Amino acid sequence: MIAVHLESGLINVREVARPARPEGYAVIRLLVAGICNTDLELQRGYYGFSGTPGHEFVGEVVEADSLELVGKRVVGEINLYCGICSWCARGLGRHCPSRTVLGIVRHPGAFQEYLTLPERNLHVVPDGIPSRLAVFAEPLAAACEILDQVAIPSGASVAVLGDGKLGLLVSQVLQANGLKVHQFGRHCSKLAIAERKGVVTEVVGAHLPLAEYEWVVDATGSAAGLRTAVGMTMPRGTIILKSTVHGEVPIDTAPVIVNEITLVGSRCGRMEPALALLERGAVDVESLIAAEMPLAEAKNGFARAATAGILKVLLSA
C-alpha cells in the first residue's frame, strides 16, 4: 500500500506494508482525508514530527473484533489512551499521560491506504452524510468542544477571530447553537461562508473593538492572535484558544491579570455533536473544500494547502 511520509519538512509517498491489527483495534481502508493546519505546522517542525501524518479521515472498516463494524464508514477520535490511569478514570483520556495521537504523536496517521485505530475510538457515519463532508467531523468536534468547556449563555455575543478553516467552523457551530457570533477576518470570500449561516462578519481594519466582548475565540492560527483577543475582551471575560502555532507565542500578561481575563485552552472534542450538525446540514462545510486529489499526489496537496487563501484540501485513496 502507499503512505505519505513527512520528515524534515519534506513530503513523499512510499510503498509500505499494510499495518497489522492488534486486539481491540480495527483496520480501516481510507476513503478520504483532510489536510489541516496542524499537518502544515508538523511540516514546519511542530513536535519534531516524522512519519505518516493525517488525523481527519473517513474510512471503511475492513477488519475488527466487533463484526458489526466491518463494512461501516467511520470517523475516529484521534487520541489513543490507556484506559486505566487516573486521568482516564476521570473521563479525560484525551489527556492520558501515555496517550498517542493519530498522525501527531507516536501513531501513524491517516494519510495511507490502510490505518489502525482502537474500535472504541470509532464512530459510524450516518448514511446521509457524504464522505467528503463527513471528513470534517474531527475539526467540527474541536469547534463543538468550546460549548462543552465554557457555559456561554444562550443569545450571548461572541467574537471569533480568524477566517481560516477552523475559524469558519467555530463561528458556524456557535451560531447554530443560539449564540450571536461576530467574526473578524481578512478575506471577504471566506467570511461569506459564515455569513450565509447568519454570522455577522467584519473585515479586519486598522482598529478593532476594545474591551467589547465577554467571550472571544482566537482561531487566527497566528502568534499575534492572542494579543488581539486580549484587547477585545472585557474585564473578567473569557478567551478560548483554538490556535496551534509552531514556536513560542509572546504575550504581555499585564492586561490579562489586571482585567482578570480567563484563558481556556481548547483542543479536541466529541464526535457525536459534530456528526449531528453535519447530518442536519446546520453547518456549511462544502464551501470550505478548495481541492480534491489522490493520496498519491499528497506532495502537491500539501503545497496547495499551504497556499495563501486556500481552505480545505482533501486526499482520496
C-alpha positions in Angstrom: 0.0 0.0 0.0 1.1 3.6 -0.3 1.6 6.0 2.7 2.6 9.6 3.0 5.9 10.2 4.8 6.9 13.5 6.3 10.4 14.1 7.5 12.5 17.3 7.9 9.7 19.3 6.2 9.7 17.1 3.1 6.6 15.1 1.9 6.9 12.0 -0.2 4.8 8.9 -0.9 6.2 5.5 -0.1 5.2 1.8 -0.6 4.9 0.3 2.9 3.5 -2.9 4.4 -0.2 -2.9 5.4 -0.4 -2.5 9.2 -1.1 -5.4 11.5 -4.2 -5.4 13.6 -3.7 -5.6 17.4 -6.5 -6.9 19.5 -9.2 -4.3 20.1 -8.2 -2.4 17.0 -9.8 -2.0 13.6 -8.1 -1.9 10.2 -9.7 0.9 8.2 -9.4 1.5 4.5 -9.1 5.2 3.8 -11.8 6.8 1.7 -11.0 10.5 2.2 -8.7 12.6 4.4 -8.3 16.3 5.0 -5.1 18.3 5.3 -5.4 20.7 8.3 -3.3 23.5 9.8 -1.8 21.1 12.3 -0.5 19.0 9.4 1.1 22.1 7.9 2.6 23.0 11.3 4.0 19.5 11.6 5.7 20.1 8.2 7.1 23.3 9.7 8.6 21.5 12.6 5.9 21.2 15.2 6.6 18.3 17.7 9.7 17.4 15.7 7.4 15.1 13.8 8.5 12.4 11.3 6.3 9.7 9.9 2.8 9.5 8.4 0.6 12.5 9.3 -3.1 12.9 9.0 -5.9 12.8 11.5 -9.0 14.0 9.7 -10.4 11.0 7.9 -13.4 8.9 6.8 -12.7 5.2 6.1 -14.3 1.8 5.8 -13.7 -0.8 8.4 -12.3 -4.0 6.8 -11.1 -5.9 9.9 -12.3 -5.7 13.5 -13.1 -7.8 16.6 -16.6 -6.3 16.5 -18.1 -7.8 13.3 -20.9 -5.2 13.3 -18.2 -2.6 12.4 -17.0 -4.4 9.4 -18.1 -2.6 6.2 -19.2 0.6 8.1 -17.9 4.0 7.2 -16.3 5.6 10.3 -14.6 8.6 11.6 -12.3 8.4 14.6 -11.3 10.1 17.9 -7.6 10.8 17.4 -6.3 10.3 21.0 -5.4 6.7 21.9 -5.5 6.4 25.7 -4.6 3.7 28.2 -8.0 3.5 29.9 -6.6 2.6 33.3 -4.8 5.7 34.7 -6.4 8.3 37.0 -6.9 10.7 34.1 -8.7 8.1 32.0 -10.8 7.1 35.1 -12.0 10.8 35.2 -13.0 10.6 31.6 -10.0 12.6 30.5 -8.5 10.1 28.1 -7.5 13.0 25.7 -5.0 14.0 28.4 -3.8 10.5 29.3 0.0 10.8 30.1 0.7 7.8 28.0 -1.6 8.6 25.1 -0.6 8.6 21.5 -2.2 10.7 18.9 -3.2 9.7 15.3 -0.8 11.3 12.9 0.8 13.6 15.5 2.3 11.7 18.4 3.7 8.1 18.0 0.8 6.6 16.0 0.9 6.5 12.2 -1.7 8.9 10.7 -4.5 8.7 8.2 -2.6 9.6 5.1 -2.2 6.0 4.0 -4.4 3.4 2.3 -5.0 1.5 5.5 -4.7 2.7 9.1 -5.5 1.3 12.5 -7.4 2.7 15.5 -8.9 1.2 18.6 -12.5 0.2 18.0 -13.6 2.4 21.0 -12.3 5.4 19.1 -14.6 4.9 16.1 -17.9 6.5 15.3 -20.1 5.2 12.5 -21.0 7.8 9.9 -24.8 8.2 9.2 -25.7 7.1 5.7 -27.0 10.6 4.8 -23.6 12.3 5.1 -21.3 12.0 2.1 -17.7 11.0 2.9 -16.3 14.3 1.5 -18.4 16.1 4.1 -18.0 13.6 6.9 -14.3 14.2 6.8 -15.0 17.5 8.6 -16.2 15.6 11.7 -12.9 15.9 13.6 -12.4 19.7 13.2 -16.1 20.2 13.8 -15.8 18.3 17.0 -12.9 20.6 18.0 -15.3 23.5 17.4 -18.0 21.9 19.4 -15.6 21.4 22.3 -15.9 25.1 23.1 -19.5 24.5 24.2 -18.5 21.6 26.4 -15.8 23.6 28.1 -17.4 27.0 28.6 -21.0 27.8 29.7 -21.9 30.6 27.3 -25.4 31.8 27.9 -27.9 31.4 25.0 -28.1 34.6 22.9 -24.7 35.9 24.1 -22.4 37.8 21.8 -19.2 36.0 20.9 -16.3 37.3 18.8 -14.4 34.8 16.6 -11.0 35.9 15.4 -9.8 34.3 12.2 -11.5 33.2 8.9 -9.4 30.1 8.2 -10.9 26.5 8.2 -11.3 26.2 12.0 -12.4 29.8 12.5 -15.2 29.3 10.0 -16.3 26.0 11.6 -16.2 27.6 15.1 -18.4 30.6 14.0 -20.9 28.3 12.4 -21.1 25.9 15.3 -21.6 28.7 17.8 -24.2 30.4 15.6 -26.1 27.1 15.2 -26.2 26.8 19.0 -28.0 30.0 19.6 -25.2 32.5 20.1 -24.7 35.8 18.3 -21.4 35.5 16.5 -19.3 38.4 15.2 -16.5 37.0 13.1 -13.4 39.0 12.2 -11.2 38.0 9.3 -9.2 39.3 6.4 -11.0 37.7 3.4 -14.4 38.7 2.2 -14.8 35.4 0.2 -14.1 33.3 3.3 -16.3 35.3 5.6 -19.1 35.0 3.1 -19.3 31.3 4.0 -20.2 32.1 7.6 -22.4 35.0 6.6 -24.7 32.5 4.8 -25.3 30.8 8.1 -26.3 34.0 9.9 -22.9 35.1 11.3 -22.2 38.8 11.4 -18.7 39.3 9.8 -16.2 42.1 9.5 -13.0 42.5 7.5 -10.3 43.5 10.0 -9.2 47.1 9.6 -6.7 49.3 11.4 -8.8 49.3 14.6 -10.6 46.6 16.4 -13.2 46.8 19.2 -11.6 47.4 22.6 -12.8 45.5 25.6 -16.2 44.9 23.9 -16.8 41.1 24.2 -17.2 38.9 27.2 -16.4 35.8 25.0 -13.7 35.8 22.4 -12.4 32.8 20.4 -8.9 33.0 18.9 -8.8 30.9 15.8 -6.3 33.0 13.9 -3.6 30.4 13.8 -1.1 33.2 14.4 1.2 34.2 17.2 -0.4 37.7 17.3 -4.0 36.3 17.7 -3.9 36.0 21.5 -2.7 39.6 21.9 -5.5 40.8 19.7 -8.0 38.7 21.6 -6.9 40.2 24.9 -7.5 43.7 23.7 -11.1 42.8 22.6 -12.1 41.1 25.8 -13.9 43.0 28.6 -12.8 42.7 32.2 -13.5 39.2 33.6 -14.2 38.0 30.1 -13.1 34.7 28.7 -10.8 33.9 25.7 -10.9 30.4 24.2 -7.7 29.5 22.5 -8.1 27.3 19.4 -4.8 28.2 17.5 -2.0 25.7 17.3 1.2 27.6 16.4 4.7 26.2 16.0 7.1 28.2 18.3 6.6 30.4 21.3 3.8 33.0 21.4 4.8 36.2 23.2 2.1 37.8 25.3 2.0 40.7 27.7 0.4 39.2 30.8 -0.3 42.5 32.5 -3.7 43.2 30.8 -4.7 39.6 31.4 -4.0 39.9 35.1 -5.3 43.5 35.5 -8.5 42.7 33.7 -8.9 39.3 35.3 -9.3 37.6 31.9 -9.7 33.8 31.8 -7.8 31.9 29.2 -9.2 28.5 28.2 -7.1 26.1 26.0 -9.3 24.1 23.7 -8.4 21.1 21.6 -10.3 18.0 20.5 -14.0 17.4 21.1 -16.7 14.8 21.0 -17.7 13.4 17.6 -21.4 13.0 18.4 -22.5 16.7 18.2 -20.3 17.2 15.1 -21.9 14.3 13.2 -25.4 15.6 14.3 -24.6 19.1 12.9 -23.5 17.5 9.6 -26.5 15.2 9.4 -29.0 18.1 9.7 -27.0 20.5 7.4 -26.5 23.1 10.2 -23.0 24.0 9.0 -21.7 24.6 5.5 -18.5 22.5 5.0 -18.9 22.0 1.3 -17.8 25.6 0.7 -14.6 25.0 2.5 -13.4 22.4 0.0 -10.8 24.0 -2.2 -9.3 21.0 -3.9 -9.5 17.2 -4.0 -6.7 14.9 -5.3 -5.5 11.4 -5.0 -3.4 10.3 -2.0 -0.5 9.6 -4.4 -0.4 13.4 -5.1 0.0 14.3 -1.4 3.1 16.4 -2.1 1.1 18.6 -4.4 -1.8 18.5 -1.9 0.4 19.9 0.9 1.7 22.6 -1.3 -1.8 23.6 -2.3 -3.0 23.6 1.3 -0.1 25.9 2.3 -1.0 28.4 -0.4 -2.4 31.7 1.0 -6.2 31.9 0.8 -6.7 28.1 0.4 -9.1 26.3 2.8 -9.5 22.6 2.8 -7.6 20.2 0.6 -8.9 16.6 0.5 -6.9 13.4 -0.3 -8.7 10.3 -1.6 -7.3 6.8 -1.6 
